[in-house]
Amino acid sequence: MPDGRVRVPEARPASVAEVSQAEEAPVPLDSVGVGPWEGPWPEDPRYDPELLAAGDRRNVVDRYRYWTVEAIVADLDPRRHGFHVAIENWRHDLNIGTVVRTANAFLAAEVHVVGRRRWNRRGAMVTDRYLSVRHHPDAAALGAWARDAGLPVLAVDNLPGARPLETAELPRACVLLFGQEGTGLSEEARALAGDVLSIAQFGSTRSINAGVAAGIAMHAWIRQHADLGAG
């Protein structure tokens, strides 16, 4: 049975007809992924017939080439990490897409959107298909969910009295909470957080982009708890 590895066809000289076709329909220089499957198709149900026929140009690791979205999610779910990511969304924050994409890269348990239900998905680059994005109408609802799940909420913001993220020991299971771009955490979000962590900055800017801050915090968790040899 195929083991998920991509079959790389052996190189062979191109015919005149093939060269002519290539000149008529060149592959874009920035094209990613692989073309149509060559040879007998695998019988493994994880493979998507449409992708086998047309090629897989998605931004996925080679292990998941030609797999269906459902098969990829099923393979990821048992290995998800213990941290959740939450971000407030009161003004359709454009950073949420970036947060979702980064959370997928670091295999977060879930992403939580607090406030407006609708969010700009462009920055997510369809990675929201590969993890759960849960909505909470306000910070109180997020806090109630976290208490029921037994998860401490750690806010990340450069506020007076915040502890440095760089030296903090992060719980293996937790919620990392981020505020709206520009205004930072709301008063309600600050009230439900059991701890507030800050990211060290050395320039003139008062704060950094919320999507960048979320990526830094997620990677801090990864450095402390993830099996770095299992990627």
PyMOL commands that set and color helices and strands:
alter all, ss='L'
color gray80, all
select helices_A, chain A and resi 16-24+49-54+62-64+69-79+95-105+122-124+127-130+139-149+165-167+187-192+210-225
alter helices_A, ss='H'
color red, helices_A
select strands_A, chain A and resi 83-89+111-115+133-136+153-156+163-164+174-178+195-198
alter strands_A, ss='S'
color yellow, strands_A
deselect
rebuild
show_as cartoon
